[in-house]
Amino acid sequence: MGKVSDAQRGWVTVATYGAGYEADIAIARLDAAGITAIRRGNDLVGLFGPSFEGRSARGIEVLVPSDEVAEAREALAPGDDEG
């Protein structure tokens, strides 16, 4: 039996960030828009892992359910409220 991809499970990567705090901000924005999101990265180890709120050598991915991809990308797009 082969590995099951995130897309097959129903999760799709909508953004990749260089630091954990950036991914956390994106997830908070998605949550405020009513969109469920999770983060994934190879450096996420324990409470104070190698990328704890700092830069990650591999990046941190933000994933959302496949049926919320368009809404998530819109919620994460730069807008007039930033700046």
DRENTORKOL-3810 file (N, C-alpha, C; in nm, 4 decimals):
REM DRENTORKOL-3810
@n.u->0.0830; n.v->-0.1167; n.w->0.0000; ca.u->0.0000; ca.v->0.0000; ca.w->0.0000; c.u->0.0884; c.v->0.1244; c.w->0.0000
@n.u->0.0638; n.v->0.2213; n.w->-0.0911; ca.u->0.1467; ca.v->0.3408; ca.w->-0.1037; c.u->0.1082; c.v->0.4488; c.w->-0.0045
@n.u->0.1923; n.v->0.5511; n.w->-0.0023; ca.u->0.1650; ca.v->0.6652; ca.w->0.0850; c.u->0.0454; c.v->0.7446; c.w->0.0327
@n.u->-0.0313; n.v->0.7993; n.w->0.1229; ca.u->-0.1461; ca.v->0.8820; ca.w->0.0875; c.u->-0.1018; c.v->1.0282; c.w->0.0961
@n.u->-0.1209; n.v->1.1033; n.w->-0.0112; ca.u->-0.0798; ca.v->1.2435; ca.w->-0.0124; c.u->-0.1791; c.v->1.3295; c.w->0.0647
@n.u->-0.1358; n.v->1.4518; n.w->0.0974; ca.u->-0.2251; ca.v->1.5451; ca.w->0.1666; c.u->-0.3470; c.v->1.5757; c.w->0.0811
@n.u->-0.3279; n.v->1.5888; n.w->-0.0506; ca.u->-0.4405; ca.v->1.6181; ca.w->-0.1394; c.u->-0.5422; c.v->1.5047; c.w->-0.1360
@n.u->-0.4953; n.v->1.3817; n.w->-0.1285; ca.u->-0.5867; ca.v->1.2678; ca.w->-0.1217; c.u->-0.6613; c.v->1.2665; c.w->0.0109
@n.u->-0.5997; n.v->1.3171; n.w->0.1156; ca.u->-0.6656; ca.v->1.3267; ca.w->0.2456; c.u->-0.7612; c.v->1.4448; c.w->0.2495
@n.u->-0.7490; n.v->1.5357; n.w->0.1538; ca.u->-0.8346; ca.v->1.6520; ca.w->0.1501; c.u->-0.7695; c.v->1.7805; c.w->0.1962
@n.u->-0.6366; n.v->1.7819; n.w->0.2217; ca.u->-0.5654; ca.v->1.9015; ca.w->0.2651; c.u->-0.4762; c.v->1.9502; c.w->0.1512
@n.u->-0.4727; n.v->2.0823; n.w->0.1313; ca.u->-0.3952; ca.v->2.1424; ca.w->0.0231; c.u->-0.3098; c.v->2.2554; c.w->0.0799
@n.u->-0.1835; n.v->2.2615; n.w->0.0378; ca.u->-0.0950; ca.v->2.3700; ca.w->0.0796; c.u->-0.1350; c.v->2.4988; c.w->0.0081
@n.u->-0.1608; n.v->2.6040; n.w->0.0850; ca.u->-0.1976; ca.v->2.7331; ca.w->0.0257; c.u->-0.0865; c.v->2.8365; c.w->0.0386
@n.u->0.0107; n.v->2.8108; n.w->0.1259; ca.u->0.1218; ca.v->2.9045; ca.w->0.1427; c.u->0.2362; c.v->2.8348; c.w->0.2151
@n.u->0.3574; n.v->2.8855; n.w->0.1931; ca.u->0.4754; ca.v->2.8378; ca.w->0.2637; c.u->0.5488; c.v->2.9590; c.w->0.3188
@n.u->0.5880; n.v->2.9507; n.w->0.4441; ca.u->0.6533; ca.v->3.0626; ca.w->0.5122; c.u->0.7901; c.v->3.0198; c.w->0.5626
@n.u->0.8771; n.v->3.1176; n.w->0.5824; ca.u->1.0125; ca.v->3.0901; ca.w->0.6276; c.u->1.0265; c.v->3.0783; c.w->0.7777
@n.u->0.9247; n.v->3.1201; n.w->0.8523; ca.u->0.9326; ca.v->3.1165; ca.w->0.9982; c.u->0.7989; c.v->3.0722; c.w->1.0573
@n.u->0.8075; n.v->3.0092; n.w->1.1721; ca.u->0.6881; ca.v->2.9587; ca.w->1.2385; c.u->0.5883; c.v->3.0673; c.w->1.2730
@n.u->0.6380; n.v->3.1836; n.w->1.3185; ca.u->0.5448; ca.v->3.2903; ca.w->1.3560; c.u->0.4686; c.v->3.3430; c.w->1.2352
@n.u->0.5307; n.v->3.3427; n.w->1.1166; ca.u->0.4611; ca.v->3.3868; ca.w->0.9953; c.u->0.3461; c.v->3.2910; c.w->0.9622
@n.u->0.3731; n.v->3.1613; n.w->0.9747; ca.u->0.2685; ca.v->3.0617; ca.w->0.9507; c.u->0.1572; c.v->3.0757; c.w->1.0543
@n.u->0.1929; n.v->3.1031; n.w->1.1795; ca.u->0.0922; ca.v->3.1211; ca.w->1.2846; c.u->0.0029; c.v->3.2417; c.w->1.2564
@n.u->0.0607; n.v->3.3499; n.w->1.2052; ca.u->-0.0178; ca.v->3.4684; ca.w->1.1701; c.u->-0.1148; c.v->3.4339; c.w->1.0577
@n.u->-0.0665; n.v->3.3604; n.w->0.9569; ca.u->-0.1529; ca.v->3.3204; ca.w->0.8456; c.u->-0.2676; c.v->3.2334; c.w->0.8958
@n.u->-0.2378; n.v->3.1403; n.w->0.9846; ca.u->-0.3417; ca.v->3.0525; ca.w->1.0384; c.u->-0.4431; c.v->3.1333; c.w->1.1182
@n.u->-0.3968; n.v->3.2341; n.w->1.1927; ca.u->-0.4893; ca.v->3.3202; ca.w->1.2672; c.u->-0.5793; c.v->3.3984; c.w->1.1720
@n.u->-0.5243; n.v->3.4465; n.w->1.0616; ca.u->-0.6054; ca.v->3.5174; ca.w->0.9617; c.u->-0.7104; c.v->3.4240; c.w->0.9013
@n.u->-0.6699; n.v->3.3019; n.w->0.8725; ca.u->-0.7639; ca.v->3.2046; ca.w->0.8175; c.u->-0.8723; c.v->3.1709; c.w->0.9199
@n.u->-0.8321; n.v->3.1533; n.w->1.0436; ca.u->-0.9285; ca.v->3.1240; ca.w->1.1499; c.u->-1.0305; c.v->3.2376; c.w->1.1627
@n.u->-0.9839; n.v->3.3620; n.w->1.1535; ca.u->-1.0738; ca.v->3.4774; ca.w->1.1620; c.u->-1.1730; c.v->3.4790; c.w->1.0461
@n.u->-1.1327; n.v->3.4197; n.w->0.9332; ca.u->-1.2208; ca.v->3.4113; ca.w->0.8165; c.u->-1.3086; c.v->3.2863; c.w->0.8207
@n.u->-1.2966; n.v->3.2081; n.w->0.9285; ca.u->-1.3782; ca.v->3.0874; ca.w->0.9431; c.u->-1.3251; c.v->2.9678; c.w->0.8658
@n.u->-1.1952; n.v->2.9683; n.w->0.8359; ca.u->-1.1332; ca.v->2.8614; ca.w->0.7575; c.u->-1.0401; c.v->2.7810; c.w->0.8479
@n.u->-1.0576; n.v->2.6506; n.w->0.8498; ca.u->-0.9718; ca.v->2.5615; ca.w->0.9274; c.u->-0.8362; c.v->2.5508; c.w->0.8582
@n.u->-0.7279; n.v->2.5592; n.w->0.9352; ca.u->-0.5940; ca.v->2.5490; ca.w->0.8770; c.u->-0.5002; c.v->2.4789; c.w->0.9746
@n.u->-0.3999; n.v->2.4135; n.w->0.9186; ca.u->-0.2952; ca.v->2.3502; ca.w->0.9978; c.u->-0.1604; c.v->2.3889; c.w->0.9388
@n.u->-0.0548; n.v->2.3701; n.w->1.0158; ca.u->0.0792; ca.v->2.3965; ca.w->0.9650; c.u->0.1607; c.v->2.2691; c.w->0.9676
@n.u->0.2550; n.v->2.2629; n.w->0.8726; ca.u->0.3408; ca.v->2.1448; ca.w->0.8646; c.u->0.4794; c.v->2.1890; c.w->0.8212
@n.u->0.5789; n.v->2.1303; n.w->0.8847; ca.u->0.7171; ca.v->2.1578; ca.w->0.8486; c.u->0.8075; c.v->2.0546; c.w->0.9117
@n.u->0.9159; n.v->2.0244; n.w->0.8468; ca.u->1.0080; ca.v->1.9224; ca.w->0.8968; c.u->1.0823; c.v->1.9664; c.w->1.0212
@n.u->1.0799; n.v->2.0955; n.w->1.0512; ca.u->1.1502; ca.v->2.1458; ca.w->1.1685; c.u->1.0616; c.v->2.1552; c.w->1.2919
@n.u->0.9371; n.v->2.1088; n.w->1.2831; ca.u->0.8449; ca.v->2.1182; ca.w->1.3961; c.u->0.8673; c.v->2.0013; c.w->1.4911
@n.u->0.9581; n.v->2.0213; n.w->1.5870; ca.u->0.9932; ca.v->1.9138; ca.w->1.6790; c.u->0.9777; c.v->1.9637; c.w->1.8215
@n.u->0.8832; n.v->1.9082; n.w->1.8941; ca.u->0.8669; ca.v->1.9438; ca.w->2.0339; c.u->0.8234; c.v->2.0872; c.w->2.0545
@n.u->0.8079; n.v->2.1245; n.w->2.1785; ca.u->0.7624; ca.v->2.2587; ca.w->2.2136; c.u->0.8622; c.v->2.3655; c.w->2.1697
@n.u->0.9893; n.v->2.3410; n.w->2.1873; ca.u->1.0928; ca.v->2.4373; ca.w->2.1497; c.u->1.1874; c.v->2.3751; c.w->2.0479
@n.u->1.1317; n.v->2.3318; n.w->1.9351; ca.u->1.2096; ca.v->2.2675; ca.w->1.8300; c.u->1.3018; c.v->2.3648; c.w->1.7582
@n.u->1.3754; n.v->2.3163; n.w->1.6592; ca.u->1.4757; ca.v->2.3966; ca.w->1.5896; c.u->1.4218; c.v->2.5244; c.w->1.5275
@n.u->1.2957; n.v->2.5256; n.w->1.4856; ca.u->1.2432; ca.v->2.6462; ca.w->1.4196; c.u->1.1497; c.v->2.7250; c.w->1.5102
@n.u->1.1614; n.v->2.7059; n.w->1.6406; ca.u->1.0705; ca.v->2.7731; ca.w->1.7331; c.u->1.0723; c.v->2.9238; c.w->1.7102
@n.u->0.9641; n.v->2.9731; n.w->1.6480; ca.u->0.9420; ca.v->3.1149; ca.w->1.6220; c.u->1.0592; c.v->3.1829; c.w->1.5522
@n.u->1.1427; n.v->3.1074; n.w->1.4865; ca.u->1.2520; ca.v->3.1643; ca.w->1.4089; c.u->1.2483; c.v->3.1106; c.w->1.2669
@n.u->1.3526; n.v->3.1310; n.w->1.1939; ca.u->1.3602; ca.v->3.0873; ca.w->1.0554; c.u->1.3678; c.v->2.9351; c.w->1.0479
@n.u->1.3098; n.v->2.8817; n.w->0.9418; ca.u->1.3116; ca.v->2.7379; ca.w->0.9174; c.u->1.3898; c.v->2.7123; c.w->0.7893
@n.u->1.4792; n.v->2.6183; n.w->0.7942; ca.u->1.5589; ca.v->2.5860; ca.w->0.6756; c.u->1.4727; c.v->2.5286; c.w->0.5637
@n.u->1.3627; n.v->2.4660; n.w->0.5980; ca.u->1.2794; ca.v->2.3977; ca.w->0.4986; c.u->1.1462; c.v->2.4663; c.w->0.4736
@n.u->1.1117; n.v->2.5641; n.w->0.5526; ca.u->0.9842; ca.v->2.6332; ca.w->0.5360; c.u->0.8722; c.v->2.5652; c.w->0.6129
@n.u->0.7694; n.v->2.6410; n.w->0.6405; ca.u->0.6517; ca.v->2.5924; ca.w->0.7121; c.u->0.5328; c.v->2.6069; c.w->0.6180
@n.u->0.4654; n.v->2.4976; n.w->0.5897; ca.u->0.3499; ca.v->2.4992; ca.w->0.5000; c.u->0.2215; c.v->2.5200; c.w->0.5796
@n.u->0.1300; n.v->2.5979; n.w->0.5215; ca.u->-0.0035; ca.v->2.6154; ca.w->0.5775; c.u->-0.1000; c.v->2.5419; c.w->0.4851
@n.u->-0.1762; n.v->2.4495; n.w->0.5428; ca.u->-0.2695; ca.v->2.3675; ca.w->0.4654; c.u->-0.4125; c.v->2.3928; c.w->0.5092
@n.u->-0.5045; n.v->2.3832; n.w->0.4127; ca.u->-0.6478; ca.v->2.3983; ca.w->0.4393; c.u->-0.7220; c.v->2.2842; c.w->0.3708
@n.u->-0.8458; n.v->2.2580; n.w->0.4120; ca.u->-0.9260; ca.v->2.1564; ca.w->0.3430; c.u->-0.9411; c.v->2.1931; c.w->0.1948
@n.u->-0.9434; n.v->2.0926; n.w->0.1099; ca.u->-0.9441; ca.v->2.1155; ca.w->-0.0345; c.u->-1.0636; c.v->2.1972; c.w->-0.0819
@n.u->-1.1748; n.v->2.1929; n.w->-0.0100; ca.u->-1.2915; ca.v->2.2696; ca.w->-0.0531; c.u->-1.2880; c.v->2.4156; c.w->-0.0068
@n.u->-1.1800; n.v->2.4564; n.w->0.0619; ca.u->-1.1681; ca.v->2.5943; ca.w->0.1088; c.u->-1.0452; c.v->2.6651; c.w->0.0529
@n.u->-0.9838; n.v->2.6076; n.w->-0.0500; ca.u->-0.8595; ca.v->2.6627; ca.w->-0.1052; c.u->-0.8795; c.v->2.8043; c.w->-0.1594
@n.u->-0.9809; n.v->2.8251; n.w->-0.2414; ca.u->-1.0024; ca.v->2.9573; ca.w->-0.3014; c.u->-1.0258; c.v->3.0636; c.w->-0.1944
@n.u->-1.1082; n.v->3.0326; n.w->-0.0959; ca.u->-1.1365; ca.v->3.1269; ca.w->0.0115; c.u->-1.0106; c.v->3.1560; c.w->0.0933
@n.u->-0.9294; n.v->3.0526; n.w->0.1164; ca.u->-0.8068; ca.v->3.0698; ca.w->0.1935; c.u->-0.7080; c.v->3.1589; c.w->0.1195
@n.u->-0.6911; n.v->3.1361; n.w->-0.0091; ca.u->-0.5988; ca.v->3.2207; ca.w->-0.0866; c.u->-0.6464; c.v->3.3655; c.w->-0.0885
@n.u->-0.7761; n.v->3.3852; n.w->-0.0957; ca.u->-0.8302; ca.v->3.5208; ca.w->-0.0923; c.u->-0.8052; c.v->3.5852; c.w->0.0442
@n.u->-0.8262; n.v->3.5086; n.w->0.1511; ca.u->-0.8055; ca.v->3.5619; ca.w->0.2860; c.u->-0.6589; c.v->3.5970; c.w->0.3112
@n.u->-0.5667; n.v->3.5251; n.w->0.2485; ca.u->-0.4238; ca.v->3.5497; ca.w->0.2691; c.u->-0.3652; c.v->3.6514; c.w->0.1717
@n.u->-0.4416; n.v->3.6884; n.w->0.0702; ca.u->-0.3925; ca.v->3.7846; ca.w->-0.0288; c.u->-0.3741; c.v->3.9214; c.w->0.0360
@n.u->-0.2690; n.v->3.9927; n.w->-0.0038; ca.u->-0.2508; ca.v->4.1285; ca.w->0.0489; c.u->-0.3710; c.v->4.2144; c.w->0.0132
@n.u->-0.4122; n.v->4.2970; n.w->0.1061; ca.u->-0.5296; ca.v->4.3813; ca.w->0.0827; c.u->-0.5083; c.v->4.5220; c.w->0.1327
@n.u->-0.6119; n.v->4.6013; n.w->0.1255; ca.u->-0.6038; ca.v->4.7403; ca.w->0.1686; c.u->-0.5849; c.v->4.7539; c.w->0.3186
@n.u->-0.6182; n.v->4.6489; n.w->0.3959; ca.u->-0.6064; ca.v->4.6566; ca.w->0.5416; c.u->-0.4643; c.v->4.6385; c.w->0.5899
@n.u->-0.3718; n.v->4.6028; n.w->0.4991; ca.u->-0.2321; ca.v->4.5843; ca.w->0.5379; c.u->-0.1515; c.v->4.7063; c.w->0.4966
@n.u->-0.0503; n.v->4.7342; n.w->0.5739; ca.u->0.0404; ca.v->4.8381; ca.w->0.5298; c.u->0.0440; c.v->4.9472; c.w->0.6249
END
